[in-house]
Amino acid sequence: MNQSRKMTDGALMLAIFMVLLLITIFVPVLSIISMFFLPIPFVFFASRYGFKPSLLMFAVAMLLTTLFTTFFSLPLAVLMGLGGLTIGSAIYKGLSPYETWARGTLGFVIGLLFVFVFSQVLFSVNWVEEFEIIVTDSFEMSASLMEQFGAAEQTEAMGELLELQVQVLIDLLPVGVALSAILLAFLSQWISYKFINRIERKQHRFPPFRNLRFPTSIIWVYFFALLLSFFNLDPSGIYFMAVQNVIVLTGLLMTLQGFSFIFFYAHHKKMSKFIPIFSIVLTILFPTFLLYFVRILGIIDIGFRLRDRLKNGNK
């Protein structure tokens, strides 16, 4: 009976996945929305039956994708399938929402790497070169507009600055992959929670943002990378690029921790919800100073358990 139900659920989830994939590929208007629902069938099945049975569903889904859609859509199916499997299997094991998010992020990272390798090997598409071409074309268009408005002298200086910025962005491509995976995992998990709660009458949800806390090890990773950056590393070398990516990624996480503490403090002091939201808006408007302040706040919160001290101070 259980095996029969498993096969029925698998067939149903495969059918839903294929419909969503066909909409994503052939219906441009709805593709932006349907793409974010592609991992849901995998999440739903894996959350019920675990990782190993879901691998068979994943394999069949890839076969059906190759047979009934274009070969170009296989990377998208792999990306969404891996992300969905890791999130669903984490839910099956009863992991916390943030642990599930971390596993989902890892699944999407692997999927994105597959997309890059697939396009590079089979279609000779170099994403770095494509990015450089897009930015160069944008600069040439901007330069021609500036010349028309009599700002030709500034064009050369702008070109040099843009060249540096493009190189920085290329070096930070791994951070871009990680952030994309984090966002995809969050959206997939959040949407999946809605469906699972509705269908199975469960209560899966993310804890309030004010309760977000990263492990202390992030600080040590950040400071170790920061220390390495003071050494005379070759700017074109792989070690320099790795250090810069670690600094940026851990810095963003600690900034996120800082915002979480602001939300916690406002809730702890029974302040209006407008205050922490306004702090985010201010940081976006004035990032030069406020972004570092929020990051330092996050470091203090992680390293010195600031919110625990606030809680204990009221006892």
C-alpha positions, 0 to 999 in steps of 0.5 A: 500500500505504501509502495503504491502510494509512493509511486502514485505521488511520484507520478503526480509530482512528475506530471506537475513538474513537467507542466511547470517546465513546459510553461516556463519554456514555452510561455514567456509571460508566465515563465518568470512566475512558474520558474520559482515553482519548479522545485516544489514537486521535488520538495513535496515528494522528498519531504514525504519519502526522503532523499533516496526514493526522490533520486529515482524521481529526479532521474525520471524527471531528467529523462522526461525533460530530455524527451519532451522538451528541448535539450537546452532546458536540462540545466534548468531542470537539474538546478531546480531538481537538486535544490528541491531534493535537498530542501525536501530531504531536510524537511523529511529529517526534521531539520530546523528551517535555517538548517534546511535553508543551508542545505537547499543553498548547497543544492542550488550551488551545485545546480548552478555549477552544473549550469555553468559547466554544461553551457561551457562544455556543450555550447561553448558559452563562457559566462565571464566573456558574455558578462564582459560583452554586455557591460562593454556594450552598455559602456559604449552606449553611455559613452556615446550619449555623454559625447552628445551632451558635451561630456567627452572629457569624462568618458575616458575617466569613466572607461578606466573606472568601469574597467576596474569595476568589471574586473572586480565583479568578475572576481566576485562571481563566486559570491554572485553564485552563492547569493543567487543560491541563497535567494533561490533556496529561500524562495523555494523553501518559503513557497514549499512551506505554504503548500505543505502546510495547506495540503498536510495541515502542518506548521512549517514556517521560518522563525522571525527574522529577529531570531536569526543567529549565525555561528561564531565561526563566521567571525573567525573566517572573516577575520582570517580572510581579512588578515590574509588580505594584508599580505602582498597577494597577486591581484590576478591570482586565485588566492587573492580572488578566493580571499576577496570572495570570502570577505564579501560573503562573510561580510554580507552574512554579518551585515544580515546578522546586524539587521537581525539584531536591530529587529530583535532590539526593537522587539525587545524594547517594544518599539514600533516595527517601523524603526528596524524597517527604516534602518534598512531603508537608511542603510540602502540610501547611505551605504558608505557609512551605515553598512559598516556600522550594521556589520560591526553590530552583527560582529558584536552580536555574534562574538559577545552574544549581545542579545543574550546579555540584553535578555539576562539584564532584564531578569 
